[in-house]
Amino acid sequence: MMNAVIAANAVSLTFQTADGPVHALKDVDLTVGQGDFVSFIGPSGCGKTTFLRTIAALEMPTAGELMVNGMTPDEARKARAYGYVFQAPGLYPWRTIAGNISLPLEIMGFSKPDRAKRVDRVLELVDLEGFGGRFPWQLSGGMQQRASIARALAFDADILLMDEPFGALDEIVRDRLNEALLELWRKTGKTIGFVTHSIPEAVYLSTRIVVMSPRPGRITRVIDSTLPAERPLDIRDSPEFIRLAHEVREALREGHGDDA
Amino acid sequence: MKNAIPILTVLLALVVIWYLAAIGMNSAWVRDQAARAGTELTTTELVKQTLTLERPVLPAPHQVAAGLWDGVAGQKITSKRSLVWHGWVTLSATLTGFAIGSLAGILLAVGIVHSRTMDQSVMPWAVASQTVPILAIAPMVIVVFASAGITGLLPKAIIAAWLSFFPVLVGMVKGLRTPDAMQLDQMKSWSASGGQVFWRLRLPSSMPYLFASLKVGIAAALVGTIVGELPAGASAGLGARLLSGSYYGQTVQIWAALFAAAALAAVLVVAIGRIEGVTLRRMGLVR
Protein backbone atom coordinates (compact mmCIF):
# COMPACT_ATOMS: atom_id res chain seq x y z
CA MET A 1 0.00 0.00 0.00
CA MET A 2 1.13 3.52 -0.83
CA ASN A 3 1.37 5.98 2.02
CA ALA A 4 -2.04 6.39 3.63
CA VAL A 5 -3.80 9.69 3.07
CA ILE A 6 -6.81 8.76 5.19
CA ALA A 7 -6.45 6.15 7.91
CA ALA A 8 -9.46 5.21 10.03
CA ASN A 9 -9.00 2.78 12.87
CA ALA A 10 -12.14 1.59 14.68
CA VAL A 11 -13.82 4.96 14.22
CA SER A 12 -17.21 5.23 15.91
CA LEU A 13 -19.60 8.13 16.18
CA THR A 14 -22.63 8.03 18.43
CA PHE A 15 -25.16 10.84 18.52
CA GLN A 16 -27.04 11.25 21.78
CA THR A 17 -30.66 11.97 20.95
CA ALA A 18 -33.86 12.16 22.95
CA ASP A 19 -34.73 8.66 21.73
CA GLY A 20 -31.41 7.27 23.00
CA PRO A 21 -28.03 6.91 21.32
CA VAL A 22 -27.83 6.64 17.52
CA HIS A 23 -24.82 4.75 16.19
CA ALA A 24 -24.04 6.72 13.05
CA LEU A 25 -20.68 4.94 12.68
CA LYS A 26 -19.45 1.78 14.36
CA ASP A 27 -15.89 0.47 14.21
CA VAL A 28 -15.05 1.79 10.78
CA ASP A 29 -11.63 0.69 9.53
CA LEU A 30 -10.42 2.08 6.22
CA THR A 31 -7.16 3.12 4.63
CA VAL A 32 -7.19 5.36 1.57
CA GLY A 33 -3.97 5.68 -0.40
CA GLN A 34 -2.59 8.62 -2.34
CA GLY A 35 -4.48 9.11 -5.61
CA ASP A 36 -7.30 6.70 -4.82
CA PHE A 37 -10.81 7.43 -5.99
CA VAL A 38 -12.97 5.99 -3.24
CA SER A 39 -16.75 5.92 -3.44
CA PHE A 40 -18.96 5.45 -0.40
CA ILE A 41 -22.27 3.83 -1.25
CA GLY A 42 -25.15 2.62 0.86
CA PRO A 43 -28.75 3.30 1.82
CA SER A 44 -29.60 6.45 3.76
CA GLY A 45 -28.58 6.28 7.39
CA CYS A 46 -25.54 4.09 6.65
CA GLY A 47 -23.17 6.84 7.75
CA LYS A 48 -21.50 7.52 4.39
CA THR A 49 -21.98 11.27 4.65
CA THR A 50 -21.16 11.21 8.35
CA PHE A 51 -17.89 9.42 7.63
CA LEU A 52 -16.97 12.00 5.00
CA ARG A 53 -17.79 14.74 7.52
CA THR A 54 -15.56 13.18 10.19
CA ILE A 55 -12.68 13.17 7.67
CA ALA A 56 -13.39 16.89 7.13
CA ALA A 57 -13.54 17.52 10.91
CA LEU A 58 -17.14 18.68 10.56
CA GLU A 59 -18.03 15.88 13.00
CA MET A 60 -15.89 14.44 15.81
CA PRO A 61 -15.62 10.66 16.20
CA THR A 62 -16.62 9.53 19.68
CA ALA A 63 -14.17 6.62 19.58
CA GLY A 64 -11.33 5.29 17.47
CA GLU A 65 -8.54 7.00 15.62
CA LEU A 66 -8.74 8.95 12.38
CA MET A 67 -5.73 10.43 10.63
CA VAL A 68 -5.70 12.62 7.55
CA ASN A 69 -2.28 13.16 5.96
CA GLY A 70 -0.82 11.89 9.23
CA MET A 71 -2.60 14.60 11.23
CA THR A 72 -5.85 14.78 13.17
CA PRO A 73 -8.74 15.88 10.94
CA ASP A 74 -8.82 19.24 12.69
CA GLU A 75 -5.14 19.91 12.02
CA ALA A 76 -5.56 18.65 8.48
CA ARG A 77 -8.34 21.13 7.85
CA LYS A 78 -6.23 23.99 9.11
CA ALA A 79 -3.41 22.76 6.86
CA ARG A 80 -5.88 22.98 3.92
CA ALA A 81 -5.65 19.24 3.31
CA TYR A 82 -9.04 18.95 1.64
CA GLY A 83 -11.60 20.73 -0.48
CA TYR A 84 -15.21 19.83 0.25
CA VAL A 85 -17.97 19.80 -2.35
CA PHE A 86 -21.47 19.76 -0.93
CA GLN A 87 -24.73 18.50 -2.44
CA ALA A 88 -25.73 22.02 -3.49
CA PRO A 89 -23.27 24.39 -5.18
CA GLY A 90 -23.78 26.97 -2.41
CA LEU A 91 -22.52 29.82 -4.58
CA TYR A 92 -23.17 33.34 -3.25
CA PRO A 93 -25.57 35.16 -5.58
CA TRP A 94 -23.86 38.50 -4.87
CA ARG A 95 -20.49 37.28 -6.08
CA THR A 96 -19.46 36.47 -9.64
CA ILE A 97 -18.23 32.96 -10.40
CA ALA A 98 -14.65 34.24 -10.08
CA GLY A 99 -15.59 35.99 -6.83
CA ASN A 100 -17.09 32.78 -5.48
CA ILE A 101 -14.02 30.73 -6.33
CA SER A 102 -11.89 33.44 -4.80
CA LEU A 103 -13.86 33.36 -1.52
CA PRO A 104 -11.93 30.57 0.25
CA LEU A 105 -8.70 32.11 -1.06
CA GLU A 106 -9.60 35.46 0.55
CA ILE A 107 -10.44 33.70 3.79
CA MET A 108 -7.12 31.85 3.71
CA GLY A 109 -5.23 35.07 3.01
CA PHE A 110 -3.90 34.53 -0.52
CA SER A 111 -2.66 37.70 -2.21
CA LYS A 112 -4.80 39.35 -4.86
CA PRO A 113 -2.64 38.53 -7.92
CA ASP A 114 -2.23 34.96 -6.66
CA ARG A 115 -6.01 34.67 -6.27
CA ALA A 116 -6.61 35.85 -9.84
CA LYS A 117 -4.07 33.35 -11.19
CA ARG A 118 -5.59 30.47 -9.24
CA VAL A 119 -9.14 31.36 -10.26
CA ASP A 120 -8.13 31.32 -13.93
CA ARG A 121 -6.37 28.00 -13.54
CA VAL A 122 -9.24 26.14 -11.82
CA LEU A 123 -11.83 27.66 -14.17
CA GLU A 124 -9.89 26.08 -17.01
CA LEU A 125 -9.66 22.81 -15.10
CA VAL A 126 -13.47 22.53 -14.89
CA ASP A 127 -14.03 23.86 -18.43
CA LEU A 128 -15.54 27.17 -17.39
CA GLU A 129 -13.04 29.52 -19.05
CA GLY A 130 -14.68 32.84 -19.78
CA PHE A 131 -17.43 32.39 -17.20
CA GLY A 132 -15.58 34.07 -14.33
CA GLY A 133 -17.46 37.34 -14.76
CA ARG A 134 -20.90 35.74 -14.82
CA PHE A 135 -23.19 35.54 -11.84
CA PRO A 136 -24.37 32.14 -10.54
CA TRP A 137 -27.96 32.61 -11.77
CA GLN A 138 -26.65 32.98 -15.32
CA LEU A 139 -25.27 29.41 -15.21
CA SER A 140 -27.05 26.06 -15.44
CA GLY A 141 -27.16 23.73 -12.44
CA GLY A 142 -24.35 21.57 -13.85
CA MET A 143 -22.15 24.58 -14.50
CA GLN A 144 -22.80 25.86 -10.99
CA GLN A 145 -21.70 22.55 -9.52
CA ARG A 146 -18.58 22.66 -11.67
CA ALA A 147 -17.87 26.14 -10.32
CA SER A 148 -18.23 24.75 -6.80
CA ILE A 149 -15.71 22.00 -7.66
CA ALA A 150 -13.36 24.68 -8.99
CA ARG A 151 -13.75 26.52 -5.69
CA ALA A 152 -12.80 23.36 -3.76
CA LEU A 153 -9.72 22.93 -5.98
CA ALA A 154 -8.54 26.54 -5.85
CA PHE A 155 -6.32 26.24 -2.78
CA ASP A 156 -4.50 23.09 -3.91
CA ALA A 157 -5.76 20.60 -1.35
CA ASP A 158 -4.56 17.03 -2.09
CA ILE A 159 -7.90 15.56 -1.09
CA LEU A 160 -11.26 16.26 -2.64
CA LEU A 161 -14.26 15.22 -0.55
CA MET A 162 -17.54 15.16 -2.46
CA ASP A 163 -20.91 14.56 -0.85
CA GLU A 164 -23.39 13.50 -3.57
CA PRO A 165 -22.29 16.44 -5.70
CA PHE A 166 -24.34 15.44 -8.72
CA GLY A 167 -27.37 14.08 -6.86
CA ALA A 168 -29.62 16.99 -7.82
CA LEU A 169 -28.71 16.97 -11.53
CA ASP A 170 -30.39 15.13 -14.37
CA GLU A 171 -28.91 11.94 -15.83
CA ILE A 172 -27.44 13.49 -18.99
CA VAL A 173 -25.67 16.31 -17.16
CA ARG A 174 -24.58 13.82 -14.56
CA ASP A 175 -22.93 11.57 -17.17
CA ARG A 176 -21.02 14.48 -18.59
CA LEU A 177 -19.87 15.67 -15.18
CA ASN A 178 -18.80 12.14 -14.21
CA GLU A 179 -16.66 11.97 -17.32
CA ALA A 180 -15.23 15.41 -16.61
CA LEU A 181 -14.52 14.45 -13.00
CA LEU A 182 -12.54 11.36 -14.05
CA GLU A 183 -10.57 13.50 -16.48
CA LEU A 184 -9.87 16.03 -13.74
CA TRP A 185 -8.83 13.27 -11.32
CA ARG A 186 -6.38 11.84 -13.87
CA LYS A 187 -4.95 15.29 -14.58
CA THR A 188 -4.52 16.35 -10.97
CA GLY A 189 -3.84 13.06 -9.18
CA LYS A 190 -5.98 14.10 -6.22
CA THR A 191 -7.30 11.64 -3.69
CA ILE A 192 -11.06 11.70 -3.96
CA GLY A 193 -13.70 10.60 -1.46
CA PHE A 194 -17.07 10.47 -3.17
CA VAL A 195 -20.44 9.80 -1.52
CA THR A 196 -23.20 8.53 -3.80
CA HIS A 197 -26.27 6.36 -3.79
CA SER A 198 -25.96 5.44 -7.46
CA ILE A 199 -24.36 2.07 -8.22
CA PRO A 200 -23.38 2.92 -11.84
CA GLU A 201 -21.84 6.21 -10.72
CA ALA A 202 -19.80 4.48 -8.01
CA VAL A 203 -18.59 1.74 -10.36
CA TYR A 204 -17.82 4.12 -13.21
CA LEU A 205 -15.76 6.53 -11.12
CA SER A 206 -13.99 4.58 -8.44
CA THR A 207 -10.80 2.67 -7.92
CA ARG A 208 -12.37 1.36 -4.72
CA ILE A 209 -16.01 1.07 -3.74
CA VAL A 210 -16.85 1.11 -0.04
CA VAL A 211 -20.24 -0.45 0.63
CA MET A 212 -21.87 0.62 3.87
CA SER A 213 -25.01 -0.40 5.75
CA PRO A 214 -27.11 1.24 8.47
CA ARG A 215 -27.99 0.61 12.14
CA PRO A 216 -25.23 0.83 13.13
CA GLY A 217 -23.50 2.63 10.27
CA ARG A 218 -20.60 0.41 9.20
CA ILE A 219 -18.53 -0.79 6.26
CA THR A 220 -19.77 -4.16 4.98
CA ARG A 221 -17.47 -4.59 2.00
CA VAL A 222 -14.67 -2.86 0.14
CA ILE A 223 -14.55 -3.73 -3.56
CA ASP A 224 -11.44 -2.96 -5.61
CA SER A 225 -12.30 -1.96 -9.14
CA THR A 226 -10.88 -4.07 -11.94
CA LEU A 227 -11.73 -1.51 -14.59
CA PRO A 228 -8.84 0.16 -16.45
CA ALA A 229 -7.83 3.72 -15.62
CA GLU A 230 -9.03 4.90 -19.03
CA ARG A 231 -12.84 4.80 -18.90
CA PRO A 232 -14.97 6.03 -21.76
CA LEU A 233 -18.68 6.32 -20.95
CA ASP A 234 -19.55 3.18 -22.93
CA ILE A 235 -17.43 1.07 -20.60
CA ARG A 236 -20.69 0.87 -18.68
CA ASP A 237 -21.94 -1.68 -21.22
CA SER A 238 -18.91 -3.93 -20.79
CA PRO A 239 -19.30 -7.28 -19.00
CA GLU A 240 -16.67 -6.26 -16.46
CA PHE A 241 -18.65 -3.17 -15.51
CA ILE A 242 -21.87 -5.18 -15.21
CA ARG A 243 -20.13 -7.79 -13.07
CA LEU A 244 -18.82 -5.09 -10.71
CA ALA A 245 -22.19 -3.39 -10.50
CA HIS A 246 -23.72 -6.76 -9.68
CA GLU A 247 -21.14 -7.34 -6.96
CA VAL A 248 -21.92 -3.93 -5.41
CA ARG A 249 -25.64 -4.66 -5.55
CA GLU A 250 -25.11 -8.02 -3.85
CA ALA A 251 -23.01 -6.39 -1.14
CA LEU A 252 -25.71 -3.78 -0.57
CA ARG A 253 -28.33 -6.51 -0.27
CA GLU A 254 -26.24 -8.48 2.26
CA GLY A 255 -25.70 -5.40 4.39
CA HIS A 256 -29.34 -4.49 4.26
CA GLY A 257 -30.41 -7.58 6.21
CA ASP A 258 -34.10 -7.79 6.96
CA ASP A 259 -35.02 -4.11 6.95
CA ALA A 260 -35.12 -3.58 3.19
CA MET B 1 -52.14 52.48 -17.12
CA LYS B 2 -54.14 49.34 -16.42
CA ASN B 3 -52.98 49.48 -12.81
CA ALA B 4 -54.16 53.06 -12.48
CA ILE B 5 -57.84 52.28 -13.14
CA PRO B 6 -58.57 50.29 -9.96
CA ILE B 7 -56.56 52.74 -7.87
CA LEU B 8 -58.43 55.74 -9.30
CA THR B 9 -61.75 53.96 -8.81
CA VAL B 10 -61.04 53.41 -5.13
CA LEU B 11 -59.82 56.99 -4.76
CA LEU B 12 -62.97 58.32 -6.41
CA ALA B 13 -65.16 56.21 -4.13
CA LEU B 14 -63.30 57.52 -1.08
CA VAL B 15 -63.72 61.12 -2.18
CA VAL B 16 -67.45 60.60 -2.76
CA ILE B 17 -67.87 59.00 0.66
CA TRP B 18 -65.86 61.80 2.19
CA TYR B 19 -68.05 64.50 0.61
CA LEU B 20 -71.23 62.74 1.75
CA ALA B 21 -69.82 62.42 5.27
CA ALA B 22 -68.79 66.09 5.30
CA ILE B 23 -72.30 67.17 4.27
CA GLY B 24 -73.90 64.88 6.88
CA MET B 25 -71.62 65.81 9.77
CA ASN B 26 -71.63 69.57 9.12
CA SER B 27 -75.35 69.94 8.38
CA ALA B 28 -76.44 70.06 12.03
CA TRP B 29 -74.38 73.19 12.62
CA VAL B 30 -75.55 74.84 9.40
CA ARG B 31 -79.22 74.10 10.23
CA ASP B 32 -78.69 75.46 13.74
CA GLN B 33 -77.29 78.70 12.41
CA ALA B 34 -80.12 79.07 9.91
CA ALA B 35 -82.75 78.45 12.60
CA ARG B 36 -81.12 81.04 14.82
CA ALA B 37 -81.11 83.58 12.01
CA GLY B 38 -84.69 82.63 11.21
CA THR B 39 -84.00 81.81 7.57
CA GLU B 40 -85.08 78.86 5.46
CA LEU B 41 -82.40 76.95 3.58
CA THR B 42 -82.85 75.20 0.26
CA THR B 43 -81.03 71.91 -0.12
CA THR B 44 -78.54 73.46 -2.51
CA GLU B 45 -77.73 76.21 -0.07
CA LEU B 46 -77.43 73.70 2.78
CA VAL B 47 -74.95 71.57 0.83
CA LYS B 48 -73.03 74.63 -0.28
CA GLN B 49 -72.68 75.92 3.24
CA THR B 50 -71.67 72.56 4.73
CA LEU B 51 -68.74 72.42 2.32
CA THR B 52 -67.46 75.94 2.92
CA LEU B 53 -67.50 76.30 6.72
CA GLU B 54 -64.46 77.87 8.30
CA ARG B 55 -64.36 75.39 11.16
CA PRO B 56 -66.23 72.34 9.92
CA VAL B 57 -66.56 69.14 11.97
CA LEU B 58 -65.22 67.37 8.92
CA PRO B 59 -63.65 69.56 6.25
CA ALA B 60 -64.39 68.65 2.64
CA PRO B 61 -61.56 67.26 0.49
CA HIS B 62 -61.15 70.47 -1.49
CA GLN B 63 -60.83 72.45 1.74
CA VAL B 64 -58.08 70.11 2.95
CA ALA B 65 -56.40 70.33 -0.44
CA ALA B 66 -56.55 74.11 -0.31
CA GLY B 67 -55.18 74.09 3.25
CA LEU B 68 -52.39 71.74 2.17
CA TRP B 69 -51.58 73.85 -0.87
CA ASP B 70 -51.56 77.02 1.20
CA GLY B 71 -49.33 75.38 3.81
CA VAL B 72 -46.86 74.04 1.27
CA ALA B 73 -46.80 76.68 -1.47
CA GLY B 74 -48.63 79.67 -0.04
CA GLN B 75 -46.10 80.52 2.67
CA LYS B 76 -42.45 81.40 2.79
CA ILE B 77 -40.76 78.19 3.80
CA THR B 78 -39.22 79.92 6.81
CA SER B 79 -42.68 80.94 8.04
CA LYS B 80 -44.14 79.23 11.10
CA ARG B 81 -47.28 78.64 9.05
CA SER B 82 -45.43 76.77 6.36
CA LEU B 83 -45.95 73.01 6.27
CA VAL B 84 -42.57 72.71 4.55
CA TRP B 85 -40.89 74.23 7.58
CA HIS B 86 -42.82 72.08 10.03
CA GLY B 87 -42.27 69.08 7.82
CA TRP B 88 -38.52 69.69 7.83
CA VAL B 89 -38.48 69.93 11.63
CA THR B 90 -40.26 66.58 11.82
CA LEU B 91 -38.18 65.02 9.06
CA SER B 92 -34.84 65.95 10.62
CA ALA B 93 -35.82 64.44 13.97
CA THR B 94 -37.27 61.39 12.20
CA LEU B 95 -34.09 60.74 10.23
CA THR B 96 -31.86 61.26 13.27
CA GLY B 97 -34.02 58.93 15.34
CA PHE B 98 -34.20 56.40 12.53
CA ALA B 99 -30.41 56.40 12.20
CA ILE B 100 -29.94 55.89 15.94
CA GLY B 101 -32.68 53.27 16.10
CA SER B 102 -31.52 51.24 13.10
CA LEU B 103 -27.93 51.27 14.26
CA ALA B 104 -28.98 50.14 17.74
CA GLY B 105 -31.21 47.45 16.21
CA ILE B 106 -28.43 46.14 13.97
CA LEU B 107 -25.81 46.14 16.75
CA LEU B 108 -28.14 44.38 19.18
CA ALA B 109 -29.00 41.81 16.49
CA VAL B 110 -25.31 41.13 15.86
CA GLY B 111 -24.86 40.62 19.61
CA ILE B 112 -27.89 38.36 19.87
CA VAL B 113 -26.79 36.16 16.96
CA HIS B 114 -23.28 35.75 18.33
CA SER B 115 -23.94 35.42 22.04
CA ARG B 116 -26.33 33.03 23.72
CA THR B 117 -26.36 35.18 26.81
CA MET B 118 -27.46 38.23 24.85
CA ASP B 119 -30.02 36.15 22.97
CA GLN B 120 -31.66 35.21 26.24
CA SER B 121 -31.27 38.53 28.03
CA VAL B 122 -31.86 41.25 25.42
CA MET B 123 -34.87 39.94 23.53
CA PRO B 124 -37.37 39.99 26.44
CA TRP B 125 -36.41 43.58 27.25
CA ALA B 126 -36.71 44.63 23.63
CA VAL B 127 -40.19 43.13 23.47
CA ALA B 128 -41.14 44.73 26.80
CA SER B 129 -39.96 48.14 25.55
CA GLN B 130 -42.51 47.97 22.76
CA THR B 131 -45.44 47.01 24.97
CA VAL B 132 -45.14 50.27 26.93
CA PRO B 133 -47.53 52.78 25.32
CA ILE B 134 -45.39 55.35 23.52
CA LEU B 135 -47.91 58.07 24.41
CA ALA B 136 -47.12 57.49 28.08
CA ILE B 137 -43.35 57.40 27.61
CA ALA B 138 -42.99 60.33 25.22
CA PRO B 139 -43.89 63.17 27.65
CA MET B 140 -41.51 61.70 30.25
CA VAL B 141 -38.64 61.55 27.78
CA ILE B 142 -39.30 65.16 26.79
CA VAL B 143 -39.50 66.27 30.43
CA VAL B 144 -36.40 64.39 31.53
CA PHE B 145 -34.35 65.78 28.65
CA ALA B 146 -35.73 69.29 29.17
CA SER B 147 -34.74 69.19 32.85
CA ALA B 148 -31.20 68.43 31.68
CA GLY B 149 -31.41 71.41 29.39
CA ILE B 150 -31.79 69.40 26.19
CA THR B 151 -34.73 70.35 24.02
CA GLY B 152 -35.53 70.37 20.35
CA LEU B 153 -34.41 67.61 18.01
CA LEU B 154 -32.67 65.11 20.26
CA PRO B 155 -35.49 64.14 22.68
CA LYS B 156 -37.84 63.60 19.74
CA ALA B 157 -35.20 61.58 17.93
CA ILE B 158 -34.83 59.35 20.99
CA ILE B 159 -38.56 58.60 20.93
CA ALA B 160 -38.34 57.91 17.20
CA ALA B 161 -35.37 55.59 17.83
CA TRP B 162 -37.32 53.83 20.57
CA LEU B 163 -40.00 52.83 18.06
CA SER B 164 -37.76 52.14 15.08
CA PHE B 165 -35.06 49.94 16.66
CA PHE B 166 -37.43 47.06 17.31
CA PRO B 167 -38.46 46.09 13.78
CA VAL B 168 -34.82 46.41 12.69
CA LEU B 169 -33.69 44.23 15.59
CA VAL B 170 -36.23 41.50 14.87
CA GLY B 171 -35.60 41.61 11.12
CA MET B 172 -31.82 41.51 11.47
CA VAL B 173 -31.82 38.63 13.97
CA LYS B 174 -33.85 36.66 11.45
CA GLY B 175 -31.69 37.87 8.55
CA LEU B 176 -28.34 37.10 10.17
CA ARG B 177 -29.60 33.60 10.91
CA THR B 178 -30.66 32.80 7.33
CA PRO B 179 -27.40 31.06 6.24
CA ASP B 180 -28.16 27.34 6.42
CA ALA B 181 -26.12 24.54 7.96
CA MET B 182 -24.45 23.76 4.63
CA GLN B 183 -23.25 27.32 4.10
CA LEU B 184 -21.89 27.44 7.64
CA ASP B 185 -20.18 24.04 7.19
CA GLN B 186 -18.66 25.35 3.98
CA MET B 187 -17.19 28.28 5.88
CA LYS B 188 -15.97 25.90 8.58
CA SER B 189 -14.30 23.70 5.96
CA TRP B 190 -12.22 26.76 5.01
CA SER B 191 -11.42 27.38 8.70
CA ALA B 192 -13.08 30.81 8.45
CA SER B 193 -13.10 33.00 11.56
CA GLY B 194 -16.28 34.34 13.13
CA GLY B 195 -15.61 37.76 11.65
CA GLN B 196 -15.11 36.35 8.16
CA VAL B 197 -18.37 34.39 8.41
CA PHE B 198 -20.13 37.56 9.53
CA TRP B 199 -18.83 39.95 6.87
CA ARG B 200 -18.79 37.56 3.94
CA LEU B 201 -21.86 35.41 4.62
CA ARG B 202 -24.20 36.52 7.40
CA LEU B 203 -24.34 40.24 6.67
CA PRO B 204 -24.89 39.98 2.88
CA SER B 205 -27.47 37.23 3.43
CA SER B 206 -29.42 39.45 5.80
CA MET B 207 -29.93 42.33 3.34
CA PRO B 208 -33.47 41.46 2.20
CA TYR B 209 -34.54 41.28 5.85
CA LEU B 210 -32.72 44.51 6.69
CA PHE B 211 -34.54 46.50 4.02
CA ALA B 212 -37.93 45.05 4.87
CA SER B 213 -37.45 46.04 8.49
CA LEU B 214 -36.03 49.47 7.62
CA LYS B 215 -39.27 50.29 5.81
CA VAL B 216 -41.28 49.45 8.92
CA GLY B 217 -38.70 51.24 11.07
CA ILE B 218 -38.78 54.56 9.25
CA ALA B 219 -42.57 54.75 9.34
CA ALA B 220 -42.42 53.99 13.06
CA ALA B 221 -39.77 56.69 13.52
CA LEU B 222 -42.07 59.26 11.93
CA VAL B 223 -44.91 58.28 14.26
CA GLY B 224 -42.53 58.49 17.21
CA THR B 225 -41.36 61.97 16.22
CA ILE B 226 -44.90 63.27 15.82
CA VAL B 227 -45.88 61.81 19.18
CA GLY B 228 -42.79 63.49 20.64
CA GLU B 229 -43.96 66.82 19.22
CA LEU B 230 -47.36 66.65 20.91
CA PRO B 231 -46.55 67.22 24.60
CA ALA B 232 -45.03 70.13 26.45
CA GLY B 233 -46.34 72.83 24.16
CA ALA B 234 -43.98 72.04 21.31
CA SER B 235 -44.03 74.85 18.79
CA ALA B 236 -42.56 73.23 15.73
CA GLY B 237 -43.15 70.11 13.67
CA LEU B 238 -46.16 68.41 12.17
CA GLY B 239 -47.14 67.11 15.62
CA ALA B 240 -47.24 70.66 17.00
CA ARG B 241 -49.29 71.69 13.98
CA LEU B 242 -51.79 68.90 14.75
CA LEU B 243 -51.97 69.93 18.39
CA SER B 244 -52.42 73.67 17.81
CA GLY B 245 -55.04 72.88 15.18
CA SER B 246 -57.03 70.92 17.73
CA TYR B 247 -56.64 73.65 20.38
CA TYR B 248 -58.23 76.25 18.13
CA GLY B 249 -60.69 74.02 16.33
CA GLN B 250 -58.81 74.47 13.07
CA THR B 251 -59.89 71.16 11.56
CA VAL B 252 -58.60 72.08 8.11
CA GLN B 253 -55.17 72.66 9.63
CA ILE B 254 -55.30 69.28 11.41
CA TRP B 255 -56.21 67.45 8.24
CA ALA B 256 -53.62 69.29 6.20
CA ALA B 257 -50.93 68.35 8.74
CA LEU B 258 -52.17 64.74 8.75
CA PHE B 259 -51.90 64.52 4.99
CA ALA B 260 -48.49 66.14 5.06
CA ALA B 261 -47.36 63.51 7.58
CA ALA B 262 -48.81 60.71 5.46
CA ALA B 263 -47.11 62.04 2.34
CA LEU B 264 -43.82 62.32 4.21
CA ALA B 265 -44.13 58.70 5.40
CA ALA B 266 -44.90 57.55 1.87
CA VAL B 267 -41.90 59.39 0.45
CA LEU B 268 -39.59 57.89 3.09
CA VAL B 269 -40.86 54.34 2.59
CA VAL B 270 -40.66 54.66 -1.20
CA ALA B 271 -37.11 56.05 -0.93
CA ILE B 272 -35.99 53.02 1.09
CA GLY B 273 -37.84 50.79 -1.35
CA ARG B 274 -35.81 52.28 -4.21
CA ILE B 275 -32.51 51.75 -2.42
CA GLU B 276 -33.66 48.23 -1.63
CA GLY B 277 -34.50 47.51 -5.24
CA VAL B 278 -31.15 48.70 -6.54
CA THR B 279 -29.11 47.01 -3.81
CA LEU B 280 -30.82 43.63 -3.95
CA ARG B 281 -30.74 43.55 -7.74
CA ARG B 282 -27.02 44.30 -7.69
CA MET B 283 -26.51 41.56 -5.14
CA GLY B 284 -28.45 39.12 -7.30
CA LEU B 285 -30.92 38.51 -4.48
CA VAL B 286 -33.91 39.52 -6.58
CA ARG B 287 -34.43 39.43 -10.29
HADDOCK unambig.tbl for C-alpha pairs under 7 A between the chains (distance, minus, plus):
assign (segid A and resid 56 and name CA) (segid B and resid 189 and name CA) 6.98 0.50 0.50
assign (segid A and resid 77 and name CA) (segid B and resid 189 and name CA) 6.76 0.50 0.50
assign (segid A and resid 78 and name CA) (segid B and resid 191 and name CA) 6.21 0.50 0.50
assign (segid A and resid 84 and name CA) (segid B and resid 189 and name CA) 6.97 0.50 0.50
assign (segid A and resid 90 and name CA) (segid B and resid 183 and name CA) 6.54 0.50 0.50
assign (segid A and resid 93 and name CA) (segid B and resid 283 and name CA) 6.48 0.50 0.50
assign (segid A and resid 93 and name CA) (segid B and resid 284 and name CA) 5.19 0.50 0.50
assign (segid A and resid 93 and name CA) (segid B and resid 285 and name CA) 6.41 0.50 0.50
assign (segid A and resid 94 and name CA) (segid B and resid 283 and name CA) 4.06 0.50 0.50
assign (segid A and resid 94 and name CA) (segid B and resid 284 and name CA) 5.23 0.50 0.50
assign (segid A and resid 104 and name CA) (segid B and resid 190 and name CA) 6.10 0.50 0.50
assign (segid A and resid 107 and name CA) (segid B and resid 192 and name CA) 6.09 0.50 0.50
assign (segid A and resid 107 and name CA) (segid B and resid 196 and name CA) 6.93 0.50 0.50
